[in-house]
Amino acid sequence: MDVLEWLSATAPAMALRRSATLYMVVNAAHILSIGLLVGAILPLDLRLAGFFRKVPVEVVAPFLSRSAGVGLVLAIATGFCLFSVRAVEYAENPAFLAKLGLIGLGLLNLLAVHVGRGWKTLTATGRVRPGLRFSAALSAVFWIAAVLAGRWIGFL
């Protein structure tokens, strides 16, 4: 708790608490970052899971994967700023803890896919291997659930 109280007392956290405009800008940046992350990862996950088969994986996967990565980095950075404003309260919020757990599962899934050569794991005929299909479906579930948990935070 001492670390969380210290975090809430830092200059950036205090600046966000004091300025409604600054808080609104960081909050909007967080929402846009999540939009970039989910807006890129869902089409990729759906394609890898077997939908939109006419779209070549090797064409869309690099772009969507990088876009999702940028969205993830920005969402984590802006989310950390927002967390710092009320770190102690958020650390006790079950929805926030669920969101962190789901993000962790999404990141573990991402790591497993990329260690396993990621979207390059295609069959000789260019089809997505079953293990990657399953990981893509899990990814979609984890990231959608993380967004829902994030929305739930304000209601608890």
Secondary structure, 3 states (H helix, E strand, C coil): CHHHHHHHCCHHHHHHHHCHHHHHHHHHHHHHHHHHHHHHHHHHHHHHHCCCCCCCHHHHHHHHHHHHHHHHHHHHHHHHHHHHHCHHHHHCCHHHHHHHHHHHHHHHHHHHHHHCCHHHCECCCCCECHHHHHHHHHHHHHHHHHHHHHHHHCCC
